[in-house]
């Protein structure tokens, strides 16, 4: 058994080899590595904010963090109208929402998601647009923290042991069950042997479960609900930063220029969604029309994340190759949109910022607004 535990522990450790955040970005002010972030867990001046959904958060979140689902940051009515566009929410609503998460103006925020990046960058741009000063995106998200957590390695090893023991018990249980149904024959000695094996397995499973619960208390990524203490949060109108977000009038101007000048246009509009949404086959939420903004460059967000290394962004040279391929150059003004303006679009915009692009914005209304405005053109 000791040899088995040692083998499982080594296997778990190898499976969770931490990957360092990539260097080479021109703008290093956006990301924070897991090595740096892990030291800040539990700091009362720091709040880790998950951009993933409430269900995902409950299944596993960084200890002490709160949930601000990126898909819900953009606030529009059922017709897609944003009452304080291009802001994601009206100021009073944003102040109340942020404060309810236990965040004050001097809180350092570390935005994260599973590891892919869209939901974390949605949180990042949300706060940036309201003038929040101290905020970072955790490159590699929750997965990167788990990779560095010693308790997680122990937990995974013990959990693997528990799963293996459950298989042992299940085998004896199945044999006894089949014997009871008359599917197989067992001698009295065989029946006693399997009953003893099942009893021993159940006992061992209880012992392993107890050890698992003890180790779980030290995990940095935990299950369960959010716990917050409301704080006061204030947004100064003079500190609103519109350099990160755009409204539909800006997008309309860019679209008209692109349709008129083609590749010579000074604008690029990037549709970051999947093809089913782009061609109008799939409609989400309460959007009346499917399709995309005419003249858009179709670049799906998942070309940006490093899925192999489980990092939110590929290395700088790989990112640049992607954008060069789509003729998205630093001299252009770039707008990106998705369904709700915080998520897939902000993943693209953040990648461009990392590369040093200056004039890049997320269309905060995105398709939720454009698709519901019958006065705006679309293409399928």
PEMOKA-V579786 format. One record per residue. BURIAL is 1 if it has 16 or more other ideal C-beta (glycine too) atoms within 10 Angstrom, else 0. D_CENTER is the distance of its C-alpha to the mean C-alpha in Angstrom with 1 decimal. Layout:
burial	d_center
BURIAL	D_CENTER
BURIAL	D_CENTER
This chain:
burial	d_center
0	38.2
0	37.7
0	37.5
0	34.9
0	32.8
0	33.1
0	32.0
1	29.0
1	28.0
0	28.4
0	26.5
1	23.5
0	23.8
0	23.9
0	20.9
1	18.8
0	20.3
1	18.0
1	17.4
0	18.1
1	16.3
1	18.2
0	21.0
0	22.8
1	20.8
0	23.2
0	21.1
0	20.0
0	19.4
1	15.7
1	14.1
1	14.8
1	15.2
1	14.7
0	18.5
0	18.8
1	16.0
1	17.3
0	20.6
1	19.3
1	18.0
0	20.7
0	22.0
0	23.0
0	22.5
1	18.8
1	16.0
1	12.5
1	10.3
1	7.2
1	5.6
1	5.0
1	8.5
0	11.6
0	12.4
1	9.3
1	10.0
0	13.6
0	13.3
1	11.9
1	10.9
1	12.3
0	15.9
1	16.9
1	13.6
1	13.1
1	10.9
1	10.6
1	8.9
1	8.5
1	10.6
1	13.2
1	13.6
1	16.0
1	19.1
1	21.7
0	24.5
0	25.2
0	26.7
1	23.8
0	25.8
1	24.0
0	26.7
0	25.8
1	24.4
1	23.0
1	21.4
1	18.4
1	20.6
0	24.2
0	24.9
0	26.2
0	23.4
1	20.8
1	23.0
0	23.3
1	19.6
1	18.6
1	21.6
0	20.9
1	17.9
1	20.4
1	19.6
0	22.7
1	23.4
0	23.9
1	20.7
1	18.7
1	15.0
1	12.3
1	8.9
1	6.0
1	2.8
1	4.5
1	5.7
1	5.6
1	5.2
1	5.7
1	4.1
1	5.2
1	8.2
1	8.9
1	9.6
1	11.5
1	13.6
1	14.3
1	15.9
1	17.5
1	19.3
1	20.8
0	22.2
1	20.2
0	21.4
0	19.5
1	15.7
1	13.7
1	10.4
1	9.9
1	10.4
1	9.2
1	7.1
1	8.4
1	10.2
1	12.1
1	13.4
1	14.5
1	16.3
1	18.3
1	19.2
0	22.8
0	22.7
1	19.9
1	22.3
1	25.1
1	23.2
1	22.2
1	25.8
1	27.4
1	25.1
1	26.3
1	29.8
1	29.4
0	28.2
0	31.2
1	33.6
0	32.5
0	33.4
0	36.8
1	37.4
0	36.3
0	38.9
1	41.8
1	40.8
0	40.8
1	44.2
1	45.7
0	44.4
0	45.8
0	49.1
0	49.3
0	48.9
0	51.6
0	49.5
0	50.5
0	53.3
1	53.0
0	55.9
0	56.2
0	55.3
0	52.2
0	51.1
0	51.6
0	49.7
1	46.6
0	46.7
0	46.9
1	44.0
1	41.9
0	42.9
0	42.2
1	38.8
0	37.9
0	39.2
1	37.2
1	34.0
0	34.6
0	35.2
1	32.1
0	30.0
0	31.6
0	30.6
1	27.0
0	26.9
0	28.4
1	25.9
1	23.0
0	24.2
0	23.3
1	19.7
1	17.0
1	14.3
0	16.0
0	16.2
0	17.5
0	17.4
1	16.7
0	19.8
0	20.5
0	23.6
0	24.0
0	24.8
0	26.4
1	24.3
0	26.3
1	25.5
0	28.3
0	29.0
0	30.3
0	27.0
1	24.9
0	23.5
0	23.7
0	23.3
1	19.5
1	19.9
1	22.5
1	24.3
1	25.9
0	29.2
1	27.8
1	26.2
1	29.5
0	31.4
1	29.3
1	29.6
0	33.4
1	33.7
1	31.9
0	34.0
0	37.1
0	36.5
0	34.2
0	33.1
0	35.2
1	33.1
0	31.6
1	28.4
1	25.5
1	23.3
1	20.3
1	19.0
1	15.5
1	15.6
1	16.9
0	20.7
0	21.4
1	20.2
1	21.9
0	25.2
0	25.1
0	25.2
0	22.2
1	21.9
1	19.1
0	19.6
0	23.0
1	23.4
0	27.0
0	26.9
1	25.0
1	25.1
1	24.1
1	25.6
0	28.8
1	28.7
1	24.9
1	23.8
0	21.6
1	18.8
1	15.8
1	12.5
0	12.2
1	15.2
1	13.4
1	10.9
1	13.0
0	12.5
0	15.7
1	15.1
1	11.5
1	10.8
1	8.7
1	12.1
1	15.4
0	18.5
1	20.3
0	23.1
0	21.0
1	19.0
1	22.4
0	23.8
0	21.3
1	22.1
0	25.8
0	25.9
0	24.9
0	27.3
1	24.7
0	26.8
0	26.7
0	29.7
1	28.0
1	26.3
1	22.9
1	21.2
1	18.0
1	17.1
1	15.1
1	15.5
1	14.9
1	14.5
1	11.2
1	8.4
1	10.0
1	13.0
1	11.7
1	10.1
1	13.8
1	15.4
1	13.8
1	14.9
1	18.3
1	18.5
1	18.0
1	20.9
0	23.0
1	23.1
0	24.4
0	24.6
1	21.1
1	19.7
1	17.1
1	19.1
1	18.0
1	19.9
1	18.8
1	20.1
1	20.2
1	22.9
1	24.5
1	24.9
1	26.6
1	29.0
0	32.0
0	33.5
1	30.9
0	31.3
1	29.0
0	29.3
0	28.6
